[in-house]
Amino acid sequence: MNKKLKHFFIFLIVASVLVIAVLLLKITSRVPDNPADYAGNTAGNLYNRGLFAEDENYIYFANPADNFRLYRTTHDLTDTVRLNKDSVEYINPDSSSTYLYYSRINYRQNTNGNTVFDLLDSGIYRFNLKNEGLSRLYSETCGTVLLGGNQLFYQTHGSDGNYDFYSLAVNENDAKSSLITAEHIQPVNYRNGLLYYSGVTDDHCLYSLSPATGDAALFADLDCYLPIVTGSGTYFLSLKHEYALFYLPNTDDTAVLITNERISSYNLSADGRTLFYQVDDGKNNRLCRYDIATEQETELLSGDFKNLNTVSHYLFFTDFAESTCYCYDISAGSLSQFMPTEE
């Protein structure tokens, strides 16, 4: 083989290796697609700051015992690991268990995180669960964040100081944020490609919105607050009934009263069988469990509590000062403090 031909083959081999390496890099760095109807967290959790979320393998959470830094634990709560030093809320795992999306709130802690973005104490970030890589998707302070399908829906302050509603594609390179509407919509209820929300501009009726077109439609004529839309019906707090908790079945036009006491926050268990709510009447404040099948209410703790998050067969919540976190095992009916440290 002459020298020129030998150099040509060497060049061809090197070029082929480089092409393959580039293709492999693109494949491995590509963000996996989520199903179109996928939601990264539940409406009830996102109303309560989205401090807990889960996939098939783990529970991801913002640890109140460690400045709400990002942690992971197994479903039996036996193997706990701190994932990074970011203080977080609105946690959204993707459908492939490859990425976590969250809002950074490092301004709530005394020390910065551990990334090249330390100087930015807020924004929306994507954390790679495989290699612990971190990407900044949005750099400003934001409100509620929801992963719906392949879009991040989030709130950010507009020129008038109120929250505007934006979307950002997560599976496109160099994607730009898009304004959907300047209406104050809290993105929490994502079902079958639609967002459901309580109106705030003209009324408090229940609406559905198509993120693709920005078109909204009346879904139910209610005076609702914090609606949780399920496959069978909608739970909501009624403004004209002093924040009493109601349920409207999809098959009926008449809402059913669950409790006429004033409720400040609530959530639905992951299996949809149990409601948890904080009674805030100023006289007998307490956290309650409500069995939907038997319609029986049980007091869990007396006092003021918040951040009600449900995953698996657990309810996690904090006292009002956020100094203590509790775990209620729904299956066992047991209550304990939840103050994990990295093992």
C-alpha positions in Angstrom: 0.0 0.0 0.0 1.5 3.3 -1.0 1.9 6.1 1.5 -0.9 8.4 0.0 -3.4 5.5 0.2 -2.4 4.7 3.7 -2.8 8.3 4.8 -6.2 8.4 3.2 -7.4 5.3 5.1 -6.1 6.8 8.3 -7.9 10.0 7.6 -11.1 8.1 6.8 -10.9 6.1 10.0 -10.3 9.2 12.1 -13.1 11.1 10.4 -15.5 8.1 10.9 -14.6 8.0 14.6 -15.3 11.7 15.0 -18.6 11.5 13.2 -19.7 8.5 15.4 -18.6 10.4 18.5 -20.6 13.4 17.5 -23.7 11.3 16.8 -23.3 9.5 20.1 -23.0 12.8 21.9 -26.1 14.1 20.3 -28.0 10.9 21.1 -26.9 10.8 24.7 -27.5 14.5 25.4 -30.9 14.5 23.8 -33.8 15.2 26.2 -36.2 12.2 26.1 -39.7 13.0 25.0 -42.5 12.7 27.5 -46.0 11.5 26.6 -48.2 14.4 25.5 -50.5 14.0 28.6 -47.7 13.6 31.1 -47.7 15.8 34.2 -44.5 16.1 36.3 -46.3 16.6 39.6 -49.9 16.6 40.9 -52.1 19.7 41.3 -52.4 19.2 45.0 -48.6 19.1 45.5 -48.1 22.1 43.3 -50.6 24.1 45.3 -48.4 23.2 48.3 -45.1 24.4 46.7 -44.4 21.0 45.0 -41.9 20.0 47.6 -42.3 16.3 47.0 -42.6 14.3 43.8 -42.0 10.7 42.8 -41.3 8.2 40.0 -41.2 4.4 40.0 -37.9 4.3 41.8 -37.6 7.3 44.2 -39.3 10.1 46.1 -37.7 13.4 45.4 -38.1 16.2 47.9 -37.0 19.5 49.2 -35.7 18.7 52.7 -37.1 21.2 55.3 -34.4 19.9 57.7 -31.6 21.2 55.3 -32.7 24.5 53.9 -35.1 22.7 51.5 -32.2 21.3 49.5 -32.8 18.7 46.9 -32.9 15.1 48.2 -33.9 11.6 47.1 -35.2 8.6 49.0 -36.6 5.2 48.3 -40.3 4.5 48.7 -39.7 2.9 52.0 -37.8 6.0 53.2 -34.7 3.9 54.0 -32.1 5.2 51.6 -31.7 9.0 51.6 -29.3 10.9 49.5 -28.8 14.7 48.9 -28.6 15.3 45.2 -27.2 18.8 45.2 -27.0 21.9 47.4 -29.8 23.8 45.7 -32.8 24.9 47.7 -35.8 24.0 45.6 -39.6 23.9 45.1 -42.0 22.8 42.3 -40.1 19.6 41.7 -41.1 17.8 38.4 -39.5 14.5 37.4 -39.7 13.6 33.7 -41.4 10.4 32.5 -38.0 8.6 31.8 -36.5 9.3 35.3 -33.7 11.1 33.5 -34.3 14.7 34.6 -35.7 16.7 37.4 -37.1 20.2 36.7 -37.4 22.6 39.6 -37.4 26.2 40.7 -34.3 27.3 42.6 -34.9 29.3 45.8 -31.3 29.7 47.1 -32.3 33.1 48.4 -33.9 31.3 51.3 -30.6 29.8 52.6 -27.5 31.3 54.0 -25.1 29.5 51.6 -25.0 29.2 47.9 -25.3 26.0 45.9 -22.5 24.0 44.4 -22.7 24.8 40.7 -21.3 27.3 38.2 -24.5 29.1 38.5 -24.0 29.9 42.2 -24.4 33.7 41.6 -28.0 33.2 40.5 -30.1 32.3 43.4 -33.4 31.8 41.5 -34.7 30.4 38.2 -35.8 27.2 36.6 -33.2 24.4 36.3 -32.9 20.9 34.8 -31.0 18.3 36.9 -29.6 15.2 35.2 -30.2 12.2 37.4 -27.7 10.1 35.5 -24.6 12.3 35.6 -25.7 15.1 38.0 -25.3 17.7 35.3 -27.3 21.0 35.8 -28.7 23.3 33.2 -30.3 26.7 33.7 -33.5 27.1 31.6 -34.7 30.4 33.0 -32.9 32.8 35.2 -35.5 35.0 36.9 -37.7 34.4 40.0 -40.9 32.6 39.1 -44.1 31.3 40.5 -45.6 27.8 40.0 -43.7 25.5 37.6 -45.3 22.5 35.9 -43.9 20.0 33.4 -46.8 19.1 31.1 -45.9 16.9 28.2 -42.8 18.4 26.7 -43.5 21.9 27.9 -42.6 23.7 31.1 -45.5 26.0 32.2 -44.5 28.7 34.6 -45.5 32.1 36.0 -43.3 35.1 36.0 -43.9 38.8 36.8 -45.0 40.9 33.9 -44.5 44.7 33.4 -47.6 45.3 35.6 -46.1 43.4 38.5 -48.7 40.5 38.2 -47.9 37.0 37.1 -47.9 36.2 33.4 -48.2 32.7 32.1 -45.4 31.3 29.9 -44.3 28.0 28.3 -40.9 26.6 27.4 -40.2 23.5 25.3 -37.8 21.1 27.1 -37.0 18.9 24.1 -35.7 21.6 21.8 -32.3 23.1 21.7 -32.1 26.8 22.5 -35.9 26.9 23.0 -37.3 30.4 23.8 -40.0 31.1 26.4 -43.4 31.9 24.9 -46.1 34.1 26.5 -49.4 32.2 26.5 -51.5 34.8 28.3 -51.1 37.7 30.7 -53.9 36.3 32.8 -52.9 35.1 36.3 -53.1 31.4 35.7 -51.6 28.9 38.1 -50.3 25.9 36.1 -51.1 22.9 38.2 -54.0 20.9 36.6 -52.7 19.3 33.4 -54.9 16.5 32.0 -55.2 15.2 28.4 -53.2 18.1 27.0 -55.3 20.8 28.7 -54.7 23.1 31.7 -57.6 23.6 34.1 -57.7 26.7 36.3 -59.8 29.0 38.4 -60.5 32.3 36.6 -59.2 35.4 38.3 -59.9 38.2 35.8 -63.6 38.3 35.4 -64.9 35.5 37.7 -63.8 32.4 39.6 -65.3 29.8 37.3 -63.4 26.7 36.2 -61.8 27.0 32.8 -59.8 24.8 30.5 -57.1 26.1 28.3 -55.2 24.7 25.3 -51.5 25.7 25.7 -51.1 25.1 21.9 -53.5 27.8 20.9 -54.0 29.9 24.1 -57.8 29.4 23.8 -59.8 29.1 27.0 -63.2 27.6 27.5 -65.6 27.5 30.4 -65.5 24.1 32.0 -67.8 24.5 35.0 -69.8 27.5 36.4 -68.3 27.5 39.9 -66.9 30.0 42.3 -63.9 27.9 42.8 -60.5 28.3 44.4 -57.6 25.8 44.3 -59.5 23.3 42.1 -58.1 19.8 41.8 -59.4 18.2 38.6 -59.5 14.4 38.5 -60.8 11.8 36.0 -64.1 11.6 37.9 -64.7 15.1 39.1 -63.3 18.3 40.6 -62.5 19.2 44.2 -62.5 22.9 45.1 -62.8 25.5 47.8 -65.9 27.7 47.5 -65.4 31.4 47.9 -69.0 32.2 48.6 -69.2 29.5 51.2 -66.2 30.9 53.1 -63.6 28.4 51.7 -65.7 25.3 52.4 -64.5 22.2 50.5 -66.7 20.8 47.8 -66.7 18.0 45.1 -68.3 18.3 41.7 -68.7 14.9 39.9 -68.2 15.0 36.1 -71.6 13.3 35.8 -73.6 16.0 37.7 -74.1 19.7 37.8 -74.5 19.9 41.6 -71.5 20.1 43.9 -71.4 18.0 47.0 -70.3 19.6 50.3 -67.4 17.7 52.0 -66.9 20.1 55.0 -68.3 23.5 55.7 -65.3 24.6 57.8 -62.9 27.1 56.5 -60.0 25.4 54.7 -56.7 27.1 54.1 -55.0 24.3 52.2 -55.7 20.7 51.1 -54.5 17.8 49.0 -55.6 14.5 47.6 -53.7 11.2 48.2 -51.9 9.6 45.3 -54.5 6.9 45.1 -57.4 9.4 45.2 -59.1 7.8 48.2 -58.2 10.3 51.0 -58.4 14.1 51.4 -56.2 16.0 53.8 -57.0 19.6 54.8 -56.0 22.3 57.2 -59.0 23.8 59.1 -58.4 27.5 59.7 -61.4 28.8 61.7 -59.3 30.7 64.3 -60.7 28.6 67.1 -59.9 25.0 66.5 -57.2 25.0 63.8 -56.2 21.4 62.9 -55.0 19.1 60.2 -57.6 16.5 59.2 -57.9 13.3 57.2 -61.1 12.6 55.3 -61.9 9.1 54.0 -63.8 9.7 50.7 -65.5 6.3 50.7 -66.8 6.4 54.3 -67.1 10.2 54.5 -65.4 10.0 57.9 -63.1 12.8 59.2 -60.2 12.2 61.5 -58.1 14.8 63.2 -54.4 14.2 62.7 -52.9 17.1 64.7 -54.1 20.2 66.4 -52.5 23.5 65.3 -51.4 25.2 62.1 -49.8 23.3 59.3 -49.0 23.8 55.7 -47.0 22.4 52.7 -49.3 19.3 52.4 -47.6 17.0 49.8 -48.7 13.5 49.0 -46.7 10.7 47.2 -47.0 7.0 47.3 -48.9 6.1 50.6 -47.6 9.1 52.5 -48.6 12.7 53.4 -45.7 15.0 54.2 -46.4 18.4 55.8 -44.7 21.0 57.9 -45.7 23.2 60.9 -46.5 26.8 60.0 -43.0 28.0 60.9 -41.5 25.2 58.7 -39.2 24.1 61.5 -40.5 20.6 61.6 -41.6 18.2 58.9 -44.0 15.3 59.5 -44.7 12.1 57.6 -48.1 10.4 57.9 -48.2 6.8 56.6 -51.7 6.5 55.2 -51.6 2.7 55.0 -50.4 2.2 58.6 -52.2 5.2 60.1 -49.0 6.3 61.8 -47.5 9.8 62.2 -43.9 10.7 62.8 -41.4 13.5 62.3 -39.6 13.4 59.0 -36.1 15.1 59.5 -33.8 13.0 57.3 -30.1 13.5 56.8 -27.9 12.1 54.1 -26.9 8.5 54.8 
